[in-house]
Amino acid sequence: ELINSQIPNLRMCVTSRPETDIKDVLDPLIPRSVSLHDQSEQNRDIEDYIKSVINTHPNSRKWKAEHKELVMDVLTKKADGM
């Protein structure tokens, strides 16, 4: 409805995962696209957040170091920028 409304100066910011079905709908509407999914800084932020939670949560603070590393490694890799 917004796209067909022809509202002057209308600007929208739409974010989503880079899924094919979503891209198929949005691509024809996008004059400019910026992808953040392969940005190393974004991945570092995710890793820092996971480390913070694991190192401060009362339950996970009791874990062995190798278990913490495994969880951080798997979650960071599986996050895929999300």
DSSP file (Angstrom, degrees, kcal/mol; ACC not computed):
  #  RESIDUE AA STRUCTURE BP1 BP2  ACC     N-H-->O    O-->H-N    N-H-->O    O-->H-N    TCO  KAPPA ALPHA  PHI   PSI    X-CA   Y-CA   Z-CA
    1    1 A E     >        0   0    0      0, 0.0     4,-1.0     0, 0.0     0, 0.0   0.000 360.0 360.0 360.0 -41.8    0.0    0.0    0.0
    2    2 A L  T  4> +     0   0    0      1,-0.2     5,-0.5     2,-0.2     4,-0.5   0.904 360.0  49.9 -63.4 -40.7    2.8    2.4    0.9
    3    3 A I  T >45S+     0   0    0      1,-0.2     3,-0.7     2,-0.2    -1,-0.2   0.892 114.6  43.7 -66.2 -39.2    4.6    1.9   -2.4
    4    4 A N  T 345S+     0   0    0      1,-0.2    -1,-0.2     2,-0.1    -2,-0.2   0.591  96.0  78.8 -80.9 -11.0    1.4    2.5   -4.4
    5    5 A S  T 3<5S-     0   0    0     -4,-1.0    -1,-0.2    -3,-0.4    -2,-0.2   0.705  86.0-144.4 -73.6 -18.7    0.3    5.5   -2.4
    6    6 A Q  T < 5 +     0   0    0     -3,-0.7    -3,-0.1    -4,-0.5    -2,-0.1   0.868  28.0 178.7  58.5  38.5    2.8    7.8   -4.2
    7    7 A I    > < -     0   0    0     -5,-0.5     3,-1.4     1,-0.1    -1,-0.2  -0.610  31.0-117.6 -73.4 123.7    3.5    9.7   -1.0
    8    8 A P  T 3  S+     0   0    0      0, 0.0    -1,-0.1     0, 0.0    -2,-0.0  -0.349  91.9   7.2 -63.9 141.5    6.1   12.4   -1.8
    9    9 A N  T 3  S+     0   0    0      1,-0.2     2,-0.4    -2,-0.0    -2,-0.0   0.665  85.6 160.3  63.3  19.2    9.4   12.2    0.0
   10   10 A L    <   -     0   0    0     -3,-1.4     2,-0.4    -8,-0.1    -1,-0.2  -0.584  15.1-176.3 -72.8 128.5    8.5    8.8    1.5
   11   11 A R        -     0   0    0     -2,-0.4     2,-0.4     2,-0.0     0, 0.0  -0.986   3.5-174.5-127.1 138.5   11.6    6.9    2.7
   12   12 A M        -     0   0    0     -2,-0.4     2,-0.5     2,-0.0    -2,-0.0  -0.977  15.7-154.6-132.1 146.3   11.7    3.5    4.1
   13   13 A C        -     0   0    0     -2,-0.4     2,-0.5     2,-0.0    -2,-0.0  -0.984  18.2-174.4-117.9 119.8   14.4    1.3    5.6
   14   14 A V        -     0   0    0     -2,-0.5     2,-0.4     2,-0.0    -2,-0.0  -0.957   0.8-173.8-118.8 129.5   13.8   -2.4    5.4
   15   15 A T        +     0   0    0     -2,-0.5     2,-0.3     0, 0.0    -2,-0.0  -0.937  17.5 135.2-122.4 146.7   16.0   -5.0    7.0
   16   16 A S        -     0   0    0     -2,-0.4    -2,-0.0     7,-0.0     0, 0.0  -0.975  55.4 -73.8-168.0 174.3   15.9   -8.7    6.7
   17   17 A R        -     0   0    0     -2,-0.3     2,-1.9     1,-0.1     5,-0.1  -0.452  54.9-104.2 -72.2 156.4   18.0  -11.8    6.2
   18   18 A P        +     0   0    0      0, 0.0     2,-0.2     0, 0.0    -1,-0.1  -0.287  63.7 155.9 -82.3  55.7   19.2  -12.3    2.7
   19   19 A E     >  -     0   0    0     -2,-1.9     4,-2.8     1,-0.1     5,-0.2  -0.591  49.5-125.4 -83.0 144.5   16.7  -15.1    1.9
   20   20 A T  H  > S+     0   0    0     -2,-0.2     4,-2.6     1,-0.2     5,-0.2   0.892 107.9  50.7 -58.0 -45.8   15.8  -15.6   -1.7
   21   21 A D  H  > S+     0   0    0      1,-0.2     4,-1.0     2,-0.2    -1,-0.2   0.870 113.6  45.7 -64.5 -35.4   12.0  -15.2   -1.3
   22   22 A I  H  > S+     0   0    0     -3,-0.2     4,-2.5     2,-0.2     3,-0.4   0.927 112.8  49.8 -71.4 -45.3   12.5  -12.0    0.6
   23   23 A K  H  X S+     0   0    0     -4,-2.8     4,-2.9     1,-0.2    -2,-0.2   0.886 105.3  58.5 -60.0 -39.3   15.0  -10.6   -2.0
   24   24 A D  H  < S+     0   0    0     -4,-2.6    -1,-0.2    -5,-0.2    -2,-0.2   0.858 112.5  39.7 -60.0 -35.6   12.7  -11.5   -4.9
   25   25 A V  H  < S+     0   0    0     -4,-1.0     4,-0.2    -3,-0.4    -2,-0.2   0.896 122.9  38.5 -80.0 -42.2   10.0   -9.3   -3.4
   26   26 A L  H >X S+     0   0    0     -4,-2.5     3,-1.8     1,-0.2     4,-0.8   0.826  97.1  75.7 -83.4 -32.4   12.2   -6.4   -2.3
   27   27 A D  G >< S+     0   0    0     -4,-2.9     3,-1.1     1,-0.3    -1,-0.2   0.862  93.3  52.2 -52.5 -43.9   14.7   -6.2   -5.1
   28   28 A P  G 34 S+     0   0    0      0, 0.0    -1,-0.3     0, 0.0    -2,-0.1   0.728 112.7  47.7 -65.9 -16.7   12.4   -4.5   -7.6
   29   29 A L  G <4 S+     0   0    0     -3,-1.8    -2,-0.2    -4,-0.2    -3,-0.1   0.526  91.8  93.9 -97.7  -7.9   11.5   -1.8   -5.0
   30   30 A I    <<  +     0   0    0     -3,-1.1     3,-0.1    -4,-0.8    -1,-0.0  -0.775  41.2 178.5 -99.5 114.8   15.1   -1.0   -3.8
   31   31 A P  S    S+     0   0    0      0, 0.0     2,-0.3     0, 0.0    -1,-0.2   0.787  82.8  19.4 -77.6 -26.6   16.9    1.9   -5.4
   32   32 A R        -     0   0    0      2,-0.0     2,-0.4     0, 0.0     0, 0.0  -0.993  69.8-168.3-145.9 134.9   19.9    1.3   -3.1
   33   33 A S        -     0   0    0     -2,-0.3     2,-0.4    -3,-0.1    -6,-0.0  -0.971   3.8-169.2-127.4 139.1   20.9   -1.8   -1.2
   34   34 A V        -     0   0    0     -2,-0.4     2,-0.5     0, 0.0    -2,-0.0  -0.992  11.1-153.9-127.6 123.5   23.5   -2.2    1.6
   35   35 A S        +     0   0    0     -2,-0.4     3,-0.1     1,-0.1    -2,-0.0  -0.836  18.7 173.7-100.0 132.5   24.5   -5.7    2.8
   36   36 A L    >   +     0   0    0     -2,-0.5     3,-1.0     1,-0.1     6,-0.1   0.283  56.2  97.7-112.1   6.4   25.8   -6.1    6.3
   37   37 A H  T 3  S+     0   0    0      1,-0.3    -1,-0.1     5,-0.1    45,-0.1   0.692  87.3  39.6 -76.1 -18.9   26.0   -9.9    6.2
   38   38 A D  T 3  S+     0   0    0     -3,-0.1     2,-0.5    43,-0.1    -1,-0.3   0.162  83.0 126.5-113.3  18.4   29.6  -10.3    5.4
   39   39 A Q    <>  -     0   0    0     -3,-1.0     4,-1.8     1,-0.2     3,-0.2  -0.644  51.5-151.0 -83.2 126.0   31.0   -7.5    7.5
   40   40 A S  H  > S+     0   0    0     -2,-0.5     4,-2.3     1,-0.2    -1,-0.2   0.849  96.3  57.7 -64.6 -34.1   33.8   -8.5    9.8
   41   41 A E  H  > S+     0   0    0      2,-0.2     4,-2.3     1,-0.2    -1,-0.2   0.896 105.2  50.6 -63.7 -39.3   32.8   -5.8   12.4
   42   42 A Q  H  > S+     0   0    0      2,-0.2     4,-2.1     1,-0.2    -1,-0.2   0.921 110.8  48.6 -63.9 -43.6   29.3   -7.2   12.6
   43   43 A N  H  X S+     0   0    0     -4,-1.8     4,-2.4     1,-0.2    -2,-0.2   0.877 110.0  52.1 -64.5 -37.2   30.7  -10.7   13.2
   44   44 A R  H  X S+     0   0    0     -4,-2.3     4,-2.8     2,-0.2    -1,-0.2   0.900 107.8  51.8 -65.6 -40.3   33.1   -9.3   15.9
   45   45 A D  H  X S+     0   0    0     -4,-2.3     4,-2.3     2,-0.2    -2,-0.2   0.910 110.4  48.8 -61.0 -42.5   30.2   -7.6   17.7
   46   46 A I  H  X S+     0   0    0     -4,-2.1     4,-2.5     2,-0.2    -2,-0.2   0.935 112.5  48.1 -62.7 -45.9   28.2  -10.9   17.7
   47   47 A E  H  X S+     0   0    0     -4,-2.4     4,-2.5     1,-0.2    -2,-0.2   0.913 111.3  50.3 -61.5 -43.5   31.3  -12.7   19.1
   48   48 A D  H  X S+     0   0    0     -4,-2.8     4,-2.3     2,-0.2    -1,-0.2   0.896 110.9  49.5 -61.8 -40.7   31.8  -10.1   21.7
   49   49 A Y  H  X S+     0   0    0     -4,-2.3     4,-2.5     2,-0.2    -2,-0.2   0.935 111.1  48.5 -64.4 -45.9   28.2  -10.3   22.8
   50   50 A I  H  X S+     0   0    0     -4,-2.5     4,-2.6     1,-0.2     5,-0.2   0.922 112.2  49.5 -61.4 -44.0   28.3  -14.1   23.1
   51   51 A K  H  X S+     0   0    0     -4,-2.5     4,-2.5     1,-0.2    -1,-0.2   0.914 110.1  51.6 -60.0 -43.1   31.5  -13.9   25.1
   52   52 A S  H  X S+     0   0    0     -4,-2.3     4,-1.2     2,-0.2     5,-0.2   0.930 111.8  45.5 -61.0 -46.4   30.0  -11.3   27.4
   53   53 A V  H >X S+     0   0    0     -4,-2.5     4,-2.4     1,-0.2     3,-0.5   0.936 114.7  47.4 -63.8 -46.1   26.9  -13.4   28.1
   54   54 A I  H 3< S+     0   0    0     -4,-2.6    -1,-0.2     1,-0.2    -2,-0.2   0.872 115.0  46.1 -64.5 -36.4   28.9  -16.6   28.6
   55   55 A N  H 3< S+     0   0    0     -4,-2.5    -1,-0.2    -5,-0.2    -2,-0.2   0.628 121.9  34.6 -83.6 -12.3   31.3  -14.9   30.9
   56   56 A T  H << S+     0   0    0     -4,-1.2    -2,-0.2    -3,-0.5    -3,-0.2   0.641  87.7 100.7-115.6 -19.6   28.7  -13.1   33.0
   57   57 A H  S  X S-     0   0    0     -4,-2.4     4,-1.9    -5,-0.2    -4,-0.0  -0.504  72.8-131.5 -70.6 133.5   25.7  -15.4   33.2
   58   58 A P  T  4 S+     0   0    0      0, 0.0     4,-0.4     0, 0.0    -1,-0.1   0.852 103.0  46.4 -55.8 -38.1   25.7  -17.2   36.6
   59   59 A N  T >4 S+     0   0    0      1,-0.2     3,-0.9     2,-0.2     4,-0.2   0.929 115.1  43.3 -72.1 -44.5   25.1  -20.6   35.0
   60   60 A S  G >4 S+     0   0    0      1,-0.2     3,-1.4    -7,-0.2    -1,-0.2   0.693  97.4  73.8 -79.5 -17.0   27.7  -20.5   32.3
   61   61 A R  G 3< S+     0   0    0     -4,-1.9    -1,-0.2     1,-0.3    -2,-0.2   0.776  94.3  56.4 -63.7 -23.1   30.4  -18.9   34.5
   62   62 A K  G <  S+     0   0    0     -3,-0.9    -1,-0.3    -4,-0.4    -2,-0.2   0.567  86.0 109.3 -83.9  -9.8   30.7  -22.4   36.1
   63   63 A W  S <  S-     0   0    0     -3,-1.4     2,-0.1    -9,-0.2    -3,-0.0  -0.235  78.6-100.6 -67.4 155.4   31.5  -24.1   32.7
   64   64 A K     >  -     0   0    0      1,-0.1     4,-2.1     4,-0.0     3,-0.5  -0.407  33.8-112.8 -68.7 153.2   34.9  -25.5   31.8
   65   65 A A  H  > S+     0   0    0      1,-0.2     4,-2.5     2,-0.2     5,-0.2   0.878 116.9  53.8 -57.7 -40.4   37.0  -23.2   29.6
   66   66 A E  H  > S+     0   0    0      1,-0.2     4,-2.0     2,-0.2    -1,-0.2   0.839 107.8  50.6 -67.5 -30.5   36.8  -25.7   26.7
   67   67 A H  H  > S+     0   0    0     -3,-0.5     4,-2.5     2,-0.2    -1,-0.2   0.898 109.9  50.0 -71.1 -40.5   33.0  -25.8   26.9
   68   68 A K  H  X S+     0   0    0     -4,-2.1     4,-2.8     1,-0.2     5,-0.2   0.931 111.3  49.1 -60.5 -45.4   32.8  -22.0   26.8
   69   69 A E  H  X S+     0   0    0     -4,-2.5     4,-2.7     2,-0.2    -2,-0.2   0.903 110.8  50.3 -61.4 -41.9   35.1  -22.0   23.8
   70   70 A L  H  X S+     0   0    0     -4,-2.0     4,-2.7     2,-0.2     5,-0.3   0.933 112.5  46.1 -62.7 -46.9   32.9  -24.6   22.0
   71   71 A V  H  X S+     0   0    0     -4,-2.5     4,-2.6     1,-0.2     5,-0.3   0.930 114.4  47.7 -62.5 -46.1   29.7  -22.7   22.7
   72   72 A M  H  X S+     0   0    0     -4,-2.8     4,-2.2    -5,-0.2     5,-0.2   0.918 113.7  48.0 -61.7 -43.4   31.3  -19.4   21.5
   73   73 A D  H  X S+     0   0    0     -4,-2.7     4,-2.2    -5,-0.2     5,-0.2   0.939 115.1  43.2 -63.6 -48.6   32.7  -21.0   18.4
   74   74 A V  H  X S+     0   0    0     -4,-2.7     4,-2.7     1,-0.2     5,-0.2   0.935 116.5  46.2 -65.9 -46.7   29.5  -22.7   17.4
   75   75 A L  H  X S+     0   0    0     -4,-2.6     4,-1.5    -5,-0.3    -1,-0.2   0.895 112.5  50.6 -65.3 -38.9   27.2  -19.8   18.1
   76   76 A T  H  X S+     0   0    0     -4,-2.2     4,-0.6    -5,-0.3     5,-0.3   0.926 114.9  43.0 -64.4 -44.3   29.5  -17.3   16.3
   77   77 A K  H >< S+     0   0    0     -4,-2.2     3,-0.6    -5,-0.2    -2,-0.2   0.890 116.6  46.7 -69.1 -39.7   29.7  -19.5   13.2
   78   78 A K  H 3< S+     0   0    0     -4,-2.7    -1,-0.2     1,-0.2    -2,-0.2   0.681  94.8  76.2 -77.4 -17.4   26.0  -20.3   13.2
   79   79 A A  H >< S-     0   0    0     -4,-1.5     3,-1.9    -5,-0.2    -1,-0.2   0.855  75.4-166.0 -62.5 -33.8   24.9  -16.7   13.8
   80   80 A D  T << S-     0   0    0     -4,-0.6    -3,-0.1    -3,-0.6    -2,-0.1   0.864  72.2 -48.4  49.3  43.1   25.7  -16.0   10.1
   81   81 A G  T 3         0   0    0     -5,-0.3    -1,-0.3     1,-0.1    -2,-0.1   0.535 360.0 360.0  80.8   5.6   25.6  -12.2   10.8
   82   82 A M    <         0   0    0     -3,-1.9    -2,-0.1   -45,-0.1    -1,-0.1   0.416 360.0 360.0-102.2 360.0   22.3  -12.3   12.6
